[in-house]
């Protein structure tokens, strides 16, 4: 673990409390790290072309065969519902 030093106005620490500020900064750093990881994952997905993927097409067709009755024969809901 790395210790990180920041300077805050004394009033900020008095208002929020040291423990709350420390907790907030740790949560912020964790969320920021997750956002960076998600961004990297999305960049990797840019290489995937599901429209032209044969395996995806087969899986999509099989899923439709399996589930189409549910969607085509679903009970009709009243218009005002």
mmCIF file of the N, C-alpha and C atoms, coordinates in Angstrom:
data_MODEL
# 
_entry.id   MODEL 
# 
loop_
_atom_site.group_PDB 
_atom_site.id 
_atom_site.type_symbol 
_atom_site.label_atom_id 
_atom_site.label_alt_id 
_atom_site.label_comp_id 
_atom_site.label_asym_id 
_atom_site.label_entity_id 
_atom_site.label_seq_id 
_atom_site.pdbx_PDB_ins_code 
_atom_site.Cartn_x 
_atom_site.Cartn_y 
_atom_site.Cartn_z 
_atom_site.occupancy 
_atom_site.B_iso_or_equiv 
_atom_site.pdbx_formal_charge 
_atom_site.auth_seq_id 
_atom_site.auth_comp_id 
_atom_site.auth_asym_id 
_atom_site.auth_atom_id 
_atom_site.pdbx_PDB_model_num 
ATOM 1   N N  . UNK A 1 1  ? 0.851   -1.176  0.000   1.00 0.00 ? 1  UNK A N  1 
ATOM 2   C CA . UNK A 1 1  ? 0.000   0.000   0.000   1.00 0.00 ? 1  UNK A CA 1 
ATOM 3   C C  . UNK A 1 1  ? 0.891   1.232   0.000   1.00 0.00 ? 1  UNK A C  1 
ATOM 4   N N  . UNK A 1 2  ? 0.429   2.279   -0.650  1.00 0.00 ? 2  UNK A N  1 
ATOM 5   C CA . UNK A 1 2  ? 1.170   3.534   -0.729  1.00 0.00 ? 2  UNK A CA 1 
ATOM 6   C C  . UNK A 1 2  ? 0.435   4.589   0.081   1.00 0.00 ? 2  UNK A C  1 
ATOM 7   N N  . UNK A 1 3  ? 1.199   5.344   0.828   1.00 0.00 ? 3  UNK A N  1 
ATOM 8   C CA . UNK A 1 3  ? 0.614   6.449   1.583   1.00 0.00 ? 3  UNK A CA 1 
ATOM 9   C C  . UNK A 1 3  ? 0.606   7.672   0.690   1.00 0.00 ? 3  UNK A C  1 
ATOM 10  N N  . UNK A 1 4  ? -0.516  8.375   0.669   1.00 0.00 ? 4  UNK A N  1 
ATOM 11  C CA . UNK A 1 4  ? -0.688  9.538   -0.192  1.00 0.00 ? 4  UNK A CA 1 
ATOM 12  C C  . UNK A 1 4  ? -1.005  10.730  0.694   1.00 0.00 ? 4  UNK A C  1 
ATOM 13  N N  . UNK A 1 5  ? -0.257  11.802  0.536   1.00 0.00 ? 5  UNK A N  1 
ATOM 14  C CA . UNK A 1 5  ? -0.444  12.968  1.395   1.00 0.00 ? 5  UNK A CA 1 
ATOM 15  C C  . UNK A 1 5  ? -1.154  14.069  0.612   1.00 0.00 ? 5  UNK A C  1 
ATOM 16  N N  . UNK A 1 6  ? -2.222  14.612  1.214   1.00 0.00 ? 6  UNK A N  1 
ATOM 17  C CA . UNK A 1 6  ? -2.920  15.756  0.635   1.00 0.00 ? 6  UNK A CA 1 
ATOM 18  C C  . UNK A 1 6  ? -3.085  16.816  1.710   1.00 0.00 ? 6  UNK A C  1 
ATOM 19  N N  . UNK A 1 7  ? -3.270  18.034  1.257   1.00 0.00 ? 7  UNK A N  1 
ATOM 20  C CA . UNK A 1 7  ? -3.505  19.128  2.195   1.00 0.00 ? 7  UNK A CA 1 
ATOM 21  C C  . UNK A 1 7  ? -4.949  19.581  2.060   1.00 0.00 ? 7  UNK A C  1 
ATOM 22  N N  . UNK A 1 8  ? -5.632  19.679  3.190   1.00 0.00 ? 8  UNK A N  1 
ATOM 23  C CA . UNK A 1 8  ? -7.015  20.143  3.235   1.00 0.00 ? 8  UNK A CA 1 
ATOM 24  C C  . UNK A 1 8  ? -7.118  21.286  4.224   1.00 0.00 ? 8  UNK A C  1 
ATOM 25  N N  . UNK A 1 9  ? -8.077  22.126  3.976   1.00 0.00 ? 9  UNK A N  1 
ATOM 26  C CA . UNK A 1 9  ? -8.353  23.186  4.941   1.00 0.00 ? 9  UNK A CA 1 
ATOM 27  C C  . UNK A 1 9  ? -8.801  22.541  6.248   1.00 0.00 ? 9  UNK A C  1 
ATOM 28  N N  . UNK A 1 10 ? -8.381  23.104  7.340   1.00 0.00 ? 10 UNK A N  1 
ATOM 29  C CA . UNK A 1 10 ? -8.733  22.571  8.654   1.00 0.00 ? 10 UNK A CA 1 
ATOM 30  C C  . UNK A 1 10 ? -10.247 22.521  8.845   1.00 0.00 ? 10 UNK A C  1 
ATOM 31  N N  . UNK A 1 11 ? -10.945 23.497  8.296   1.00 0.00 ? 11 UNK A N  1 
ATOM 32  C CA . UNK A 1 11 ? -12.401 23.570  8.414   1.00 0.00 ? 11 UNK A CA 1 
ATOM 33  C C  . UNK A 1 11 ? -13.061 22.360  7.749   1.00 0.00 ? 11 UNK A C  1 
ATOM 34  N N  . UNK A 1 12 ? -12.504 21.905  6.641   1.00 0.00 ? 12 UNK A N  1 
ATOM 35  C CA . UNK A 1 12 ? -13.059 20.740  5.943   1.00 0.00 ? 12 UNK A CA 1 
ATOM 36  C C  . UNK A 1 12 ? -12.978 19.517  6.843   1.00 0.00 ? 12 UNK A C  1 
ATOM 37  N N  . UNK A 1 13 ? -11.839 19.331  7.474   1.00 0.00 ? 13 UNK A N  1 
ATOM 38  C CA . UNK A 1 13 ? -11.658 18.183  8.366   1.00 0.00 ? 13 UNK A CA 1 
ATOM 39  C C  . UNK A 1 13 ? -12.570 18.310  9.578   1.00 0.00 ? 13 UNK A C  1 
ATOM 40  N N  . UNK A 1 14 ? -12.716 19.517  10.093  1.00 0.00 ? 14 UNK A N  1 
ATOM 41  C CA . UNK A 1 14 ? -13.617 19.727  11.235  1.00 0.00 ? 14 UNK A CA 1 
ATOM 42  C C  . UNK A 1 14 ? -15.067 19.428  10.851  1.00 0.00 ? 14 UNK A C  1 
ATOM 43  N N  . UNK A 1 15 ? -15.462 19.864  9.661   1.00 0.00 ? 15 UNK A N  1 
ATOM 44  C CA . UNK A 1 15 ? -16.853 19.686  9.226   1.00 0.00 ? 15 UNK A CA 1 
ATOM 45  C C  . UNK A 1 15 ? -17.192 18.229  8.926   1.00 0.00 ? 15 UNK A C  1 
ATOM 46  N N  . UNK A 1 16 ? -16.309 17.538  8.242   1.00 0.00 ? 16 UNK A N  1 
ATOM 47  C CA . UNK A 1 16 ? -16.618 16.178  7.791   1.00 0.00 ? 16 UNK A CA 1 
ATOM 48  C C  . UNK A 1 16 ? -16.026 15.087  8.664   1.00 0.00 ? 16 UNK A C  1 
ATOM 49  N N  . UNK A 1 17 ? -14.960 15.395  9.343   1.00 0.00 ? 17 UNK A N  1 
ATOM 50  C CA . UNK A 1 17 ? -14.297 14.403  10.181  1.00 0.00 ? 17 UNK A CA 1 
ATOM 51  C C  . UNK A 1 17 ? -13.251 13.625  9.393   1.00 0.00 ? 17 UNK A C  1 
ATOM 52  N N  . UNK A 1 18 ? -12.153 13.349  10.060  1.00 0.00 ? 18 UNK A N  1 
ATOM 53  C CA . UNK A 1 18 ? -11.030 12.669  9.418   1.00 0.00 ? 18 UNK A CA 1 
ATOM 54  C C  . UNK A 1 18 ? -11.445 11.312  8.861   1.00 0.00 ? 18 UNK A C  1 
ATOM 55  N N  . UNK A 1 19 ? -12.169 10.542  9.649   1.00 0.00 ? 19 UNK A N  1 
ATOM 56  C CA . UNK A 1 19 ? -12.554 9.189   9.228   1.00 0.00 ? 19 UNK A CA 1 
ATOM 57  C C  . UNK A 1 19 ? -13.456 9.227   7.995   1.00 0.00 ? 19 UNK A C  1 
ATOM 58  N N  . UNK A 1 20 ? -14.392 10.172  7.956   1.00 0.00 ? 20 UNK A N  1 
ATOM 59  C CA . UNK A 1 20 ? -15.281 10.287  6.795   1.00 0.00 ? 20 UNK A CA 1 
ATOM 60  C C  . UNK A 1 20 ? -14.517 10.676  5.535   1.00 0.00 ? 20 UNK A C  1 
ATOM 61  N N  . UNK A 1 21 ? -13.568 11.580  5.671   1.00 0.00 ? 21 UNK A N  1 
ATOM 62  C CA . UNK A 1 21 ? -12.761 11.993  4.518   1.00 0.00 ? 21 UNK A CA 1 
ATOM 63  C C  . UNK A 1 21 ? -11.916 10.824  4.032   1.00 0.00 ? 21 UNK A C  1 
ATOM 64  N N  . UNK A 1 22 ? -11.306 10.116  4.961   1.00 0.00 ? 22 UNK A N  1 
ATOM 65  C CA . UNK A 1 22 ? -10.482 8.961   4.597   1.00 0.00 ? 22 UNK A CA 1 
ATOM 66  C C  . UNK A 1 22 ? -11.327 7.904   3.882   1.00 0.00 ? 22 UNK A C  1 
ATOM 67  N N  . UNK A 1 23 ? -12.509 7.636   4.399   1.00 0.00 ? 23 UNK A N  1 
ATOM 68  C CA . UNK A 1 23 ? -13.415 6.654   3.791   1.00 0.00 ? 23 UNK A CA 1 
ATOM 69  C C  . UNK A 1 23 ? -13.820 7.102   2.386   1.00 0.00 ? 23 UNK A C  1 
ATOM 70  N N  . UNK A 1 24 ? -14.174 8.384   2.249   1.00 0.00 ? 24 UNK A N  1 
ATOM 71  C CA . UNK A 1 24 ? -14.570 8.923   0.950   1.00 0.00 ? 24 UNK A CA 1 
ATOM 72  C C  . UNK A 1 24 ? -13.448 8.777   -0.074  1.00 0.00 ? 24 UNK A C  1 
ATOM 73  N N  . UNK A 1 25 ? -12.231 9.128   0.313   1.00 0.00 ? 25 UNK A N  1 
ATOM 74  C CA . UNK A 1 25 ? -11.105 9.056   -0.619  1.00 0.00 ? 25 UNK A CA 1 
ATOM 75  C C  . UNK A 1 25 ? -10.812 7.616   -1.038  1.00 0.00 ? 25 UNK A C  1 
ATOM 76  N N  . UNK A 1 26 ? -10.916 6.678   -0.101  1.00 0.00 ? 26 UNK A N  1 
ATOM 77  C CA . UNK A 1 26 ? -10.700 5.269   -0.444  1.00 0.00 ? 26 UNK A CA 1 
ATOM 78  C C  . UNK A 1 26 ? -11.775 4.780   -1.410  1.00 0.00 ? 26 UNK A C  1 
ATOM 79  N N  . UNK A 1 27 ? -13.035 5.141   -1.141  1.00 0.00 ? 27 UNK A N  1 
ATOM 80  C CA . UNK A 1 27 ? -14.131 4.737   -2.028  1.00 0.00 ? 27 UNK A CA 1 
ATOM 81  C C  . UNK A 1 27 ? -13.974 5.372   -3.403  1.00 0.00 ? 27 UNK A C  1 
ATOM 82  N N  . UNK A 1 28 ? -13.577 6.645   -3.426  1.00 0.00 ? 28 UNK A N  1 
ATOM 83  C CA . UNK A 1 28 ? -13.374 7.333   -4.696  1.00 0.00 ? 28 UNK A CA 1 
ATOM 84  C C  . UNK A 1 28 ? -12.277 6.653   -5.506  1.00 0.00 ? 28 UNK A C  1 
ATOM 85  N N  . UNK A 1 29 ? -11.168 6.321   -4.860  1.00 0.00 ? 29 UNK A N  1 
ATOM 86  C CA . UNK A 1 29 ? -10.060 5.670   -5.558  1.00 0.00 ? 29 UNK A CA 1 
ATOM 87  C C  . UNK A 1 29 ? -10.485 4.310   -6.105  1.00 0.00 ? 29 UNK A C  1 
ATOM 88  N N  . UNK A 1 30 ? -11.264 3.565   -5.334  1.00 0.00 ? 30 UNK A N  1 
ATOM 89  C CA . UNK A 1 30 ? -11.743 2.257   -5.782  1.00 0.00 ? 30 UNK A CA 1 
ATOM 90  C C  . UNK A 1 30 ? -12.662 2.404   -6.985  1.00 0.00 ? 30 UNK A C  1 
ATOM 91  N N  . UNK A 1 31 ? -13.603 3.350   -6.929  1.00 0.00 ? 31 UNK A N  1 
ATOM 92  C CA . UNK A 1 31 ? -14.525 3.576   -8.051  1.00 0.00 ? 31 UNK A CA 1 
ATOM 93  C C  . UNK A 1 31 ? -13.767 4.037   -9.290  1.00 0.00 ? 31 UNK A C  1 
ATOM 94  N N  . UNK A 1 32 ? -12.780 4.889   -9.099  1.00 0.00 ? 32 UNK A N  1 
ATOM 95  C CA . UNK A 1 32 ? -11.983 5.383   -10.220 1.00 0.00 ? 32 UNK A CA 1 
ATOM 96  C C  . UNK A 1 32 ? -11.225 4.236   -10.875 1.00 0.00 ? 32 UNK A C  1 
ATOM 97  N N  . UNK A 1 33 ? -10.676 3.359   -10.062 1.00 0.00 ? 33 UNK A N  1 
ATOM 98  C CA . UNK A 1 33 ? -9.960  2.192   -10.574 1.00 0.00 ? 33 UNK A CA 1 
ATOM 99  C C  . UNK A 1 33 ? -10.910 1.295   -11.372 1.00 0.00 ? 33 UNK A C  1 
ATOM 100 N N  . UNK A 1 34 ? -12.125 1.111   -10.879 1.00 0.00 ? 34 UNK A N  1 
ATOM 101 C CA . UNK A 1 34 ? -13.114 0.299   -11.587 1.00 0.00 ? 34 UNK A CA 1 
ATOM 102 C C  . UNK A 1 34 ? -13.512 0.955   -12.908 1.00 0.00 ? 34 UNK A C  1 
ATOM 103 N N  . UNK A 1 35 ? -13.637 2.272   -12.922 1.00 0.00 ? 35 UNK A N  1 
ATOM 104 C CA . UNK A 1 35 ? -13.981 2.975   -14.158 1.00 0.00 ? 35 UNK A CA 1 
ATOM 105 C C  . UNK A 1 35 ? -12.886 2.797   -15.204 1.00 0.00 ? 35 UNK A C  1 
ATOM 106 N N  . UNK A 1 36 ? -11.637 2.871   -14.778 1.00 0.00 ? 36 UNK A N  1 
ATOM 107 C CA . UNK A 1 36 ? -10.535 2.672   -15.717 1.00 0.00 ? 36 UNK A CA 1 
ATOM 108 C C  . UNK A 1 36 ? -10.542 1.253   -16.272 1.00 0.00 ? 36 UNK A C  1 
ATOM 109 N N  . UNK A 1 37 ? -10.799 0.274   -15.411 1.00 0.00 ? 37 UNK A N  1 
ATOM 110 C CA . UNK A 1 37 ? -10.861 -1.117  -15.864 1.00 0.00 ? 37 UNK A CA 1 
ATOM 111 C C  . UNK A 1 37 ? -12.016 -1.313  -16.837 1.00 0.00 ? 37 UNK A C  1 
ATOM 112 N N  . UNK A 1 38 ? -13.159 -0.703  -16.549 1.00 0.00 ? 38 UNK A N  1 
ATOM 113 C CA . UNK A 1 38 ? -14.319 -0.816  -17.443 1.00 0.00 ? 38 UNK A CA 1 
ATOM 114 C C  . UNK A 1 38 ? -14.019 -0.168  -18.790 1.00 0.00 ? 38 UNK A C  1 
ATOM 115 N N  . UNK A 1 39 ? -13.339 0.956   -18.771 1.00 0.00 ? 39 UNK A N  1 
ATOM 116 C CA . UNK A 1 39 ? -12.979 1.635   -20.018 1.00 0.00 ? 39 UNK A CA 1 
ATOM 117 C C  . UNK A 1 39 ? -12.073 0.749   -20.862 1.00 0.00 ? 39 UNK A C  1 
ATOM 118 N N  . UNK A 1 40 ? -11.108 0.095   -20.235 1.00 0.00 ? 40 UNK A N  1 
ATOM 119 C CA . UNK A 1 40 ? -10.222 -0.817  -20.958 1.00 0.00 ? 40 UNK A CA 1 
ATOM 120 C C  . UNK A 1 40 ? -11.004 -1.984  -21.545 1.00 0.00 ? 40 UNK A C  1 
ATOM 121 N N  . UNK A 1 41 ? -11.967 -2.510  -20.780 1.00 0.00 ? 41 UNK A N  1 
ATOM 122 C CA . UNK A 1 41 ? -12.783 -3.616  -21.274 1.00 0.00 ? 41 UNK A CA 1 
ATOM 123 C C  . UNK A 1 41 ? -13.600 -3.180  -22.484 1.00 0.00 ? 41 UNK A C  1 
ATOM 124 N N  . UNK A 1 42 ? -14.181 -1.987  -22.429 1.00 0.00 ? 42 UNK A N  1 
ATOM 125 C CA . UNK A 1 42 ? -14.974 -1.493  -23.553 1.00 0.00 ? 42 UNK A CA 1 
ATOM 126 C C  . UNK A 1 42 ? -14.116 -1.307  -24.798 1.00 0.00 ? 42 UNK A C  1 
ATOM 127 N N  . UNK A 1 43 ? -12.879 -0.873  -24.610 1.00 0.00 ? 43 UNK A N  1 
ATOM 128 C CA . UNK A 1 43 ? -11.976 -0.738  -25.750 1.00 0.00 ? 43 UNK A CA 1 
ATOM 129 C C  . UNK A 1 43 ? -11.708 -2.101  -26.378 1.00 0.00 ? 43 UNK A C  1 
ATOM 130 N N  . UNK A 1 44 ? -11.600 -3.141  -25.557 1.00 0.00 ? 44 UNK A N  1 
ATOM 131 C CA . UNK A 1 44 ? -11.388 -4.495  -26.071 1.00 0.00 ? 44 UNK A CA 1 
ATOM 132 C C  . UNK A 1 44 ? -12.602 -4.985  -26.850 1.00 0.00 ? 44 UNK A C  1 
ATOM 133 N N  . UNK A 1 45 ? -13.807 -4.592  -26.424 1.00 0.00 ? 45 UNK A N  1 
ATOM 134 C CA . UNK A 1 45 ? -15.020 -5.021  -27.107 1.00 0.00 ? 45 UNK A CA 1 
ATOM 135 C C  . UNK A 1 45 ? -15.154 -4.394  -28.489 1.00 0.00 ? 45 UNK A C  1 
ATOM 136 N N  . UNK A 1 46 ? -14.417 -3.334  -28.740 1.00 0.00 ? 46 UNK A N  1 
ATOM 137 C CA . UNK A 1 46 ? -14.471 -2.696  -30.051 1.00 0.00 ? 46 UNK A CA 1 
ATOM 138 C C  . UNK A 1 46 ? -14.035 -3.619  -31.171 1.00 0.00 ? 46 UNK A C  1 
ATOM 139 N N  . UNK A 1 47 ? -13.253 -4.635  -30.850 1.00 0.00 ? 47 UNK A N  1 
ATOM 140 C CA . UNK A 1 47 ? -12.767 -5.584  -31.851 1.00 0.00 ? 47 UNK A CA 1 
ATOM 141 C C  . UNK A 1 47 ? -13.778 -6.675  -32.163 1.00 0.00 ? 47 UNK A C  1 
ATOM 142 N N  . UNK A 1 48 ? -14.855 -6.771  -31.403 1.00 0.00 ? 48 UNK A N  1 
ATOM 143 C CA . UNK A 1 48 ? -15.834 -7.842  -31.571 1.00 0.00 ? 48 UNK A CA 1 
ATOM 144 C C  . UNK A 1 48 ? -16.940 -7.366  -32.507 1.00 0.00 ? 48 UNK A C  1 
ATOM 145 N N  . UNK A 1 49 ? -17.217 -8.160  -33.536 1.00 0.00 ? 49 UNK A N  1 
ATOM 146 C CA . UNK A 1 49 ? -18.273 -7.841  -34.498 1.00 0.00 ? 49 UNK A CA 1 
ATOM 147 C C  . UNK A 1 49 ? -19.312 -8.952  -34.453 1.00 0.00 ? 49 UNK A C  1 
ATOM 148 N N  . UNK A 1 50 ? -20.328 -8.795  -33.605 1.00 0.00 ? 50 UNK A N  1 
ATOM 149 C CA . UNK A 1 50 ? -21.336 -9.839  -33.442 1.00 0.00 ? 50 UNK A CA 1 
ATOM 150 C C  . UNK A 1 50 ? -22.203 -10.015 -34.685 1.00 0.00 ? 50 UNK A C  1 
ATOM 151 N N  . UNK A 1 51 ? -22.338 -8.989  -35.492 1.00 0.00 ? 51 UNK A N  1 
ATOM 152 C CA . UNK A 1 51 ? -23.159 -9.107  -36.697 1.00 0.00 ? 51 UNK A CA 1 
ATOM 153 C C  . UNK A 1 51 ? -22.587 -10.111 -37.688 1.00 0.00 ? 51 UNK A C  1 
ATOM 154 N N  . UNK A 1 52 ? -21.282 -10.266 -37.694 1.00 0.00 ? 52 UNK A N  1 
ATOM 155 C CA . UNK A 1 52 ? -20.642 -11.163 -38.651 1.00 0.00 ? 52 UNK A CA 1 
ATOM 156 C C  . UNK A 1 52 ? -20.017 -12.386 -37.987 1.00 0.00 ? 52 UNK A C  1 
ATOM 157 N N  . UNK A 1 53 ? -20.399 -12.673 -36.762 1.00 0.00 ? 53 UNK A N  1 
ATOM 158 C CA . UNK A 1 53 ? -19.852 -13.817 -36.031 1.00 0.00 ? 53 UNK A CA 1 
ATOM 159 C C  . UNK A 1 53 ? -20.791 -15.009 -36.188 1.00 0.00 ? 53 UNK A C  1 
ATOM 160 N N  . UNK A 1 54 ? -20.311 -16.079 -36.815 1.00 0.00 ? 54 UNK A N  1 
ATOM 161 C CA . UNK A 1 54 ? -21.136 -17.256 -37.070 1.00 0.00 ? 54 UNK A CA 1 
ATOM 162 C C  . UNK A 1 54 ? -21.647 -17.915 -35.805 1.00 0.00 ? 54 UNK A C  1 
ATOM 163 N N  . UNK A 1 55 ? -20.796 -18.035 -34.799 1.00 0.00 ? 55 UNK A N  1 
ATOM 164 C CA . UNK A 1 55 ? -21.206 -18.662 -33.535 1.00 0.00 ? 55 UNK A CA 1 
ATOM 165 C C  . UNK A 1 55 ? -22.300 -17.842 -32.858 1.00 0.00 ? 55 UNK A C  1 
ATOM 166 N N  . UNK A 1 56 ? -22.174 -16.518 -32.904 1.00 0.00 ? 56 UNK A N  1 
ATOM 167 C CA . UNK A 1 56 ? -23.182 -15.654 -32.302 1.00 0.00 ? 56 UNK A CA 1 
ATOM 168 C C  . UNK A 1 56 ? -24.510 -15.799 -33.033 1.00 0.00 ? 56 UNK A C  1 
ATOM 169 N N  . UNK A 1 57 ? -24.452 -15.877 -34.360 1.00 0.00 ? 57 UNK A N  1 
ATOM 170 C CA . UNK A 1 57 ? -25.674 -16.024 -35.149 1.00 0.00 ? 57 UNK A CA 1 
ATOM 171 C C  . UNK A 1 57 ? -26.394 -17.322 -34.788 1.00 0.00 ? 57 UNK A C  1 
ATOM 172 N N  . UNK A 1 58 ? -25.642 -18.417 -34.664 1.00 0.00 ? 58 UNK A N  1 
ATOM 173 C CA . UNK A 1 58 ? -26.231 -19.711 -34.297 1.00 0.00 ? 58 UNK A CA 1 
ATOM 174 C C  . UNK A 1 58 ? -26.842 -19.637 -32.899 1.00 0.00 ? 58 UNK A C  1 
ATOM 175 N N  . UNK A 1 59 ? -26.121 -19.055 -31.950 1.00 0.00 ? 59 UNK A N  1 
ATOM 176 C CA . UNK A 1 59 ? -26.615 -18.940 -30.572 1.00 0.00 ? 59 UNK A CA 1 
ATOM 177 C C  . UNK A 1 59 ? -27.883 -18.093 -30.525 1.00 0.00 ? 59 UNK A C  1 
ATOM 178 N N  . UNK A 1 60 ? -27.916 -17.015 -31.288 1.00 0.00 ? 60 UNK A N  1 
ATOM 179 C CA . UNK A 1 60 ? -29.084 -16.140 -31.327 1.00 0.00 ? 60 UNK A CA 1 
ATOM 180 C C  . UNK A 1 60 ? -30.292 -16.885 -31.900 1.00 0.00 ? 60 UNK A C  1 
ATOM 181 N N  . UNK A 1 61 ? -30.076 -17.642 -32.975 1.00 0.00 ? 61 UNK A N  1 
ATOM 182 C CA . UNK A 1 61 ? -31.170 -18.406 -33.582 1.00 0.00 ? 61 UNK A CA 1 
ATOM 183 C C  . UNK A 1 61 ? -31.682 -19.497 -32.645 1.00 0.00 ? 61 UNK A C  1 
ATOM 184 N N  . UNK A 1 62 ? -30.782 -20.167 -31.942 1.00 0.00 ? 62 UNK A N  1 
ATOM 185 C CA . UNK A 1 62 ? -31.187 -21.207 -30.989 1.00 0.00 ? 62 UNK A CA 1 
ATOM 186 C C  . UNK A 1 62 ? -31.976 -20.602 -29.830 1.00 0.00 ? 62 UNK A C  1 
ATOM 187 N N  . UNK A 1 63 ? -31.542 -19.452 -29.364 1.00 0.00 ? 63 UNK A N  1 
ATOM 188 C CA . UNK A 1 63 ? -32.262 -18.782 -28.274 1.00 0.00 ? 63 UNK A CA 1 
ATOM 189 C C  . UNK A 1 63 ? -33.662 -18.383 -28.735 1.00 0.00 ? 63 UNK A C  1 
ATOM 190 N N  . UNK A 1 64 ? -33.781 -17.912 -29.969 1.00 0.00 ? 64 UNK A N  1 
ATOM 191 C CA . UNK A 1 64 ? -35.099 -17.529 -30.476 1.00 0.00 ? 64 UNK A CA 1 
ATOM 192 C C  . UNK A 1 64 ? -36.003 -18.752 -30.587 1.00 0.00 ? 64 UNK A C  1 
ATOM 193 N N  . UNK A 1 65 ? -35.467 -19.867 -31.089 1.00 0.00 ? 65 UNK A N  1 
ATOM 194 C CA . UNK A 1 65 ? -36.260 -21.101 -31.182 1.00 0.00 ? 65 UNK A CA 1 
ATOM 195 C C  . UNK A 1 65 ? -36.774 -21.517 -29.808 1.00 0.00 ? 65 UNK A C  1 
ATOM 196 N N  . UNK A 1 66 ? -35.935 -21.368 -28.819 1.00 0.00 ? 66 UNK A N  1 
ATOM 197 C CA . UNK A 1 66 ? -36.271 -21.783 -27.460 1.00 0.00 ? 66 UNK A CA 1 
ATOM 198 C C  . UNK A 1 66 ? -37.280 -20.843 -26.794 1.00 0.00 ? 66 UNK A C  1 
ATOM 199 N N  . UNK A 1 67 ? -37.214 -19.559 -27.081 1.00 0.00 ? 67 UNK A N  1 
ATOM 200 C CA . UNK A 1 67 ? -38.003 -18.561 -26.351 1.00 0.00 ? 67 UNK A CA 1 
ATOM 201 C C  . UNK A 1 67 ? -39.133 -17.911 -27.148 1.00 0.00 ? 67 UNK A C  1 
ATOM 202 N N  . UNK A 1 68 ? -39.231 -18.161 -28.445 1.00 0.00 ? 68 UNK A N  1 
ATOM 203 C CA . UNK A 1 68 ? -40.185 -17.407 -29.257 1.00 0.00 ? 68 UNK A CA 1 
ATOM 204 C C  . UNK A 1 68 ? -41.637 -17.609 -28.841 1.00 0.00 ? 68 UNK A C  1 
ATOM 205 N N  . UNK A 1 69 ? -41.996 -18.798 -28.363 1.00 0.00 ? 69 UNK A N  1 
ATOM 206 C CA . UNK A 1 69 ? -43.383 -19.027 -27.944 1.00 0.00 ? 69 UNK A CA 1 
ATOM 207 C C  . UNK A 1 69 ? -43.788 -18.086 -26.814 1.00 0.00 ? 69 UNK A C  1 
ATOM 208 N N  . UNK A 1 70 ? -42.874 -17.825 -25.929 1.00 0.00 ? 70 UNK A N  1 
ATOM 209 C CA . UNK A 1 70 ? -43.159 -16.915 -24.814 1.00 0.00 ? 70 UNK A CA 1 
ATOM 210 C C  . UNK A 1 70 ? -43.534 -15.521 -25.330 1.00 0.00 ? 70 UNK A C  1 
ATOM 211 N N  . UNK A 1 71 ? -42.807 -15.053 -26.339 1.00 0.00 ? 71 UNK A N  1 
ATOM 212 C CA . UNK A 1 71 ? -43.044 -13.702 -26.856 1.00 0.00 ? 71 UNK A CA 1 
ATOM 213 C C  . UNK A 1 71 ? -44.214 -13.648 -27.839 1.00 0.00 ? 71 UNK A C  1 
ATOM 214 N N  . UNK A 1 72 ? -44.367 -14.679 -28.644 1.00 0.00 ? 72 UNK A N  1 
ATOM 215 C CA . UNK A 1 72 ? -45.435 -14.670 -29.643 1.00 0.00 ? 72 UNK A CA 1 
ATOM 216 C C  . UNK A 1 72 ? -46.795 -15.001 -29.053 1.00 0.00 ? 72 UNK A C  1 
ATOM 217 N N  . UNK A 1 73 ? -46.816 -15.755 -27.958 1.00 0.00 ? 73 UNK A N  1 
ATOM 218 C CA . UNK A 1 73 ? -48.075 -16.179 -27.349 1.00 0.00 ? 73 UNK A CA 1 
ATOM 219 C C  . UNK A 1 73 ? -48.326 -15.536 -25.988 1.00 0.00 ? 73 UNK A C  1 
ATOM 220 N N  . UNK A 1 74 ? -47.653 -14.456 -25.720 1.00 0.00 ? 74 UNK A N  1 
ATOM 221 C CA . UNK A 1 74 ? -47.828 -13.773 -24.433 1.00 0.00 ? 74 UNK A CA 1 
ATOM 222 C C  . UNK A 1 74 ? -49.235 -13.192 -24.357 1.00 0.00 ? 74 UNK A C  1 
ATOM 223 N N  . UNK A 1 75 ? -49.864 -13.255 -23.177 1.00 0.00 ? 75 UNK A N  1 
ATOM 224 C CA . UNK A 1 75 ? -51.208 -12.681 -23.042 1.00 0.00 ? 75 UNK A CA 1 
ATOM 225 C C  . UNK A 1 75 ? -51.175 -11.180 -23.320 1.00 0.00 ? 75 UNK A C  1 
ATOM 226 N N  . UNK A 1 76 ? -52.205 -10.713 -23.958 1.00 0.00 ? 76 UNK A N  1 
ATOM 227 C CA . UNK A 1 76 ? -52.308 -9.283  -24.284 1.00 0.00 ? 76 UNK A CA 1 
ATOM 228 C C  . UNK A 1 76 ? -52.684 -8.502  -23.031 1.00 0.00 ? 76 UNK A C  1 
ATOM 229 N N  . UNK A 1 77 ? -52.025 -7.376  -22.846 1.00 0.00 ? 77 UNK A N  1 
ATOM 230 C CA . UNK A 1 77 ? -52.341 -6.501  -21.716 1.00 0.00 ? 77 UNK A CA 1 
ATOM 231 C C  . UNK A 1 77 ? -53.364 -5.464  -22.156 1.00 0.00 ? 77 UNK A C  1 
ATOM 232 N N  . UNK A 1 78 ? -54.214 -5.052  -21.241 1.00 0.00 ? 78 UNK A N  1 
ATOM 233 C CA . UNK A 1 78 ? -55.160 -3.977  -21.580 1.00 0.00 ? 78 UNK A CA 1 
ATOM 234 C C  . UNK A 1 78 ? -54.397 -2.711  -21.969 1.00 0.00 ? 78 UNK A C  1 
ATOM 235 N N  . UNK A 1 79 ? -54.954 -1.936  -22.850 1.00 0.00 ? 79 UNK A N  1 
ATOM 236 C CA . UNK A 1 79 ? -54.298 -0.734  -23.357 1.00 0.00 ? 79 UNK A CA 1 
ATOM 237 C C  . UNK A 1 79 ? -54.046 0.298   -22.262 1.00 0.00 ? 79 UNK A C  1 
ATOM 238 N N  . UNK A 1 80 ? -54.888 0.347   -21.247 1.00 0.00 ? 80 UNK A N  1 
ATOM 239 C CA . UNK A 1 80 ? -54.725 1.359   -20.197 1.00 0.00 ? 80 UNK A CA 1 
ATOM 240 C C  . UNK A 1 80 ? -53.898 0.860   -19.016 1.00 0.00 ? 80 UNK A C  1 
ATOM 241 N N  . UNK A 1 81 ? -53.289 -0.308  -19.121 1.00 0.00 ? 81 UNK A N  1 
ATOM 242 C CA . UNK A 1 81 ? -52.516 -0.869  -17.998 1.00 0.00 ? 81 UNK A CA 1 
ATOM 243 C C  . UNK A 1 81 ? -51.142 -0.276  -17.927 1.00 0.00 ? 81 UNK A C  1 
# 
